């Protein structure tokens, strides 16, 4: 993880679904978020964040079909014109 400055999770339905089924990938995402480095998630990418258990207490947006899952995982979901979310240690509770 020290070799990376930020993490961008891919969108589309297939890529996040495959990542969620990979325990090593989910653990990497969880550790990356915990590190405080910037994290972005495109479209369906927040599904991987949900699987990693790191959305509770955060505000984010996503593709509409994921919003109920995000709320159930403890996130505050906003309906913004973008389905891309980014957060960092500088703004830990808010995804812009």
C-alpha positions as CSV (number, residue, x, y, z in Angstrom):
1,X,0.0,0.0,0.0
2,X,2.9,2.3,0.6
3,X,3.5,2.4,-3.2
4,X,0.1,4.1,-3.8
5,X,-1.1,7.6,-3.2
6,X,-4.8,7.1,-3.9
7,X,-7.3,4.3,-4.7
8,X,-9.9,4.5,-7.4
9,X,-12.5,1.7,-7.5
10,X,-13.9,1.0,-10.9
11,X,-17.5,1.3,-12.0
12,X,-19.8,-0.8,-14.0
13,X,-21.7,-3.7,-12.5
14,X,-19.2,-6.5,-13.2
15,X,-15.9,-5.0,-11.8
16,X,-17.2,-4.2,-8.4
17,X,-19.0,-7.5,-8.1
18,X,-15.8,-9.4,-8.8
19,X,-13.9,-7.3,-6.3
20,X,-16.5,-7.9,-3.6
21,X,-16.0,-11.6,-4.0
22,X,-12.2,-11.4,-3.6
23,X,-11.3,-11.4,0.1
24,X,-7.8,-10.0,-0.5
25,X,-9.2,-7.1,-2.6
26,X,-11.8,-6.3,0.1
27,X,-9.1,-6.4,2.8
28,X,-6.9,-4.1,0.7
29,X,-9.7,-1.6,0.3
30,X,-10.5,-1.7,4.0
31,X,-6.8,-1.1,4.8
32,X,-6.5,1.7,2.2
33,X,-9.5,3.6,3.6
34,X,-8.1,3.2,7.2
35,X,-4.8,4.6,6.0
36,X,-6.5,8.0,5.4
37,X,-5.3,8.2,1.8
38,X,-7.8,9.5,-0.8
39,X,-10.3,7.0,-2.1
40,X,-12.6,7.3,-5.1
41,X,-15.4,5.1,-6.3
42,X,-17.1,5.4,-9.7
43,X,-20.7,4.3,-10.4
44,X,-21.1,0.9,-8.7
45,X,-17.7,1.2,-7.0
46,X,-19.2,2.1,-3.6
47,X,-20.4,-1.5,-3.4
48,X,-16.9,-2.6,-2.7
49,X,-16.7,0.0,0.0
50,X,-19.8,-1.4,1.5
51,X,-18.4,-4.9,1.4
52,X,-15.2,-3.6,3.1
53,X,-17.4,-2.2,5.9
54,X,-16.1,1.4,5.6
55,X,-19.1,3.5,4.7
56,X,-20.7,3.8,8.1
57,X,-20.9,7.5,9.1
58,X,-19.8,8.7,5.7
59,X,-21.7,10.8,3.2
60,X,-21.5,9.7,-0.4
61,X,-23.3,9.2,-3.7
62,X,-23.5,6.3,-6.0
63,X,-25.4,4.7,-8.8
64,X,-29.1,4.7,-7.8
65,X,-29.4,0.9,-7.4
66,X,-26.7,0.8,-4.6
67,X,-28.2,3.6,-2.4
68,X,-30.4,1.3,-0.3
69,X,-27.4,-1.0,0.4
70,X,-25.3,2.0,1.4
71,X,-28.0,3.3,3.7
72,X,-28.3,-0.1,5.3
73,X,-24.6,-0.1,5.9
74,X,-24.8,3.2,7.8
75,X,-23.9,5.7,5.1
76,X,-25.7,8.9,4.4
77,X,-26.5,9.0,0.8
78,X,-26.9,12.1,-1.2
79,X,-28.4,12.3,-4.7
80,X,-26.0,14.4,-6.6
81,X,-25.4,14.8,-10.3
82,X,-22.3,12.7,-10.2
83,X,-22.1,9.0,-9.3
84,X,-18.5,9.4,-8.4
85,X,-17.4,9.7,-4.8
86,X,-14.0,10.7,-3.3
87,X,-12.8,11.1,0.3
88,X,-9.6,11.6,2.1
89,X,-8.3,12.2,5.6
90,X,-8.8,15.9,5.1
91,X,-12.6,15.4,4.9
92,X,-13.2,12.0,6.5
93,X,-16.9,12.2,6.9
94,X,-17.7,13.7,3.5
95,X,-17.3,12.4,0.0
96,X,-17.2,15.2,-2.6
